[in-house]
Amino acid sequence: MGDHEEIQEEYELNEVEDNLHGSVGSRLSLFAKEFGFGRGKWDSNIALKIPKDCYHGLVIHPNGRGLPEHLQDLDCAQAVFLADVVLQFFVAYRDVHTFKLVYDRKCIAMHYLKGSFALDLLGCFPWDAIYKGTGRIELIRYFLWIRIYRARKIMDFFKKAEKDIRINYLCTRIAKLIMVELYCTHTAACVFYYLATTVPPPHEGSTWIGSLTLGDYRYINFRDMDFATRYITSLYFAIVTMATVGYGDIHAVNMREMIFIMIYISFDMILGAYLIGNMTALIVKGSKTERFRDKMTDLIKYMNRNKLGKEIRSQIKNHLLLHYESSDTKYSVVEDIPVAIRSKVISQTLFMDIIQEVQLFKGCSDEFLNQIVMKLNEEFFLPGEVILEQGSAADQIYIVSHGILEEVASGKDGCEESIAELKPYDVFGDVAVLCNTQQPYTVRVCELCKLLRIEKQSLTSIFQLYFNDSREVLSNLLKGKGTALRIKHLESDITYLIAKQEAELVLRVNNAAYHGDLYALKGLINAGADPNKINYDGRTALHVATSKGHEEIVKFLVQRGANVNCIDKFGSSPLLEAVKAGHDRIAAHLVKNGAILDLEDNGSYLRKIATESNISTLRRLLEYGVDPNTKNYDLRTPLHIAAAEGLHLVAAVLLEFGADVLSKDRWGNTPLDEGRRCGSKPLLQILEQARANLTCNR
């Protein structure tokens, strides 16, 4: 009784949300929701529908063809089932392969037509009227058995009730078993009576009921007896036959009855095994205990075969016993619940208060802590058990939730020295996991403890998403561990880890910018990545995005404070990358936000572009402020180069942006002189016109 009260209290629900419908009417609730009906209407219909299913639709009465003669008007209840057939074309169903609810009307109709539609429709036929209208053909009466197919709805009802925690499971199972027994015996009683009524009245003495004598009462002219007497007698015959296999006070008389009783008793063997097996499982409740006993037996055989020592045998058996006794309190029992529910309800309720007190995670964001909480696993350990061995490669970090442990250092001579005592909210295994080193100390349990464990792989994945928090964790690790010598050693390891993380982070940011993955880039920067961090070539994500022409990436980076005038190791700025690639809109956006073309050697680069006759790039450079009269070490301007090479189109662009046609190099030659030597008439004409315009302006 105590266990039952605990279970009852554990699953007691004080309030049910309005959007949660009971399992009985879930399908009708979908129909009501789709057509806008209130929930209360459907609840009342369901309450009326279940007893009608049990009686009007499923019952085969002793008359063998539906309801008795004086109750024939009640056969109109078949209209309820006919209406149910119509409604089935609008009720969503759950696909068995995808386990998703299907709402499409055509799919619902096809699913029902291919399923139980034919039998449901045949069950609604007025077989009594058809039987009488066809001259009482006996074959028509057998079609009433189609209505037995409706029993599946009762079975579905009980299946859903068993899964509903608001309903007592024991009572539901017992009610289901009683319903199965009564339905089977009721059907058998109807068959017994049917076999008797199909014998002509003059020969009714050769039937089980016509020849029946109970005490001084004889069942002569049994057709004239009242309905209740005939039904109770038939039901008594069916139940006694099911419960015994002997020759009872009611027995078969003719060959047909013998054949049916043989079939019925054979079926009863299966039914009895089913009922007894279910009742035994409900009463004994030994499945968990049996699994524990079997596991313990196998474990003892294994230890005997390998001749393990007494101490280790005791530890193994005690640990297994501890896990068995604490199985109802372990977090593993809820691992099948979806992650979203575990994180929002269970994990945060159980573990968040503990994690917030752990020094290693001080200063970390709530999002980071939520991720940590979702990955935690709970374990129990007995006194004397060793959790981590000194010098081992640790793959988990442990957080003490309850109990006391100790850190022990083992010397070369085998002696042990107690280093520290671990209490609730302390952490161990963190140095080995985070710094990729050996476990510095052995950790042993002093008293029964509960530990929270997180795997190294899970923690590494979380660190990759939350960069600022990962640096905070490493900083907290450095603050809280051991002696000055130990701290100095950790400092070098942690500095290396931080540098490694930053290099990997820059690579990931630049990779997202290169591929135009705005979603990934936002996630990285929102998680703490710096958009101004440079890679080994001195290039930022803005350099990469402008060169590839990803306008949305450029706008986002500028908005998040990226340096628009950062120069890489090759002397290139984001604006120059945009100009060289011909991305005018990106270049205009950069100029609007303060970008300038700050070339280390404007003259050399401009002359290079002029020599290559790259008119479009040359024009962009000049539009964004590059001086067309920059000179090299020979005092030659880009116009000198264009004139010497005969590049009249390049010369025209340079002159358009103010190139000086009379500028002299160190040999005293002007671009006009170079043009005359070249002999290009179009070039010479352009240069002469520029000199004439210059003279007029002066």
Secondary structure by P-SEA (a helix, b strand, c coil): caaaaaaaaaaccccccccccccccaaaaaaaaaacccaaaaaaaaaaaaaaaacccccccccccccccccccccccaaaaaaaaaacccbbbbbcccccccccaaaaaaaaaacaaaaaaaaacaaaaaaaaaccccccccccccccccaaaaaaaaaaaaacccccaaaaaaaaaaaaaaaaaaaaaaaaaaaaaaccccccccccccccccccccccccccccaaaaaaaaaaaaaaaaacccccccccccaaaaaaaaaaaaaaaaaaaaaaaaaaaaaaccaaaaaaaaaaaaaaaaaaaacccaaaaaaaaaaaaaaaaaccccccccccccaaaaaacccccccaaaaaaccccccccaaaaaaaaaabbbbbbccccccccccccccccccccbbbbbbbbbccccbbbbccccccccccaaaaaaacccccbbbbbcccbbbbbbbaaaaaaaaaacaaaaaaaaaaaaaccccaaaaaaaaaaaaaaaaaaaaaaaaaaaaaaaacaaaaaaaaaaacccccccccccccaaaaaaaacaaaaaaaaaaacccccccccccccaaaaaaaacaaaaaaaaaaaccccccccaaaaaaaaaaacaaaaaaaaaaacccccccccccccaaaaaaaacaaaaaaaaaaacccccccccccccaaaaaaaaccaaaaaaaaaaaaaaaaac
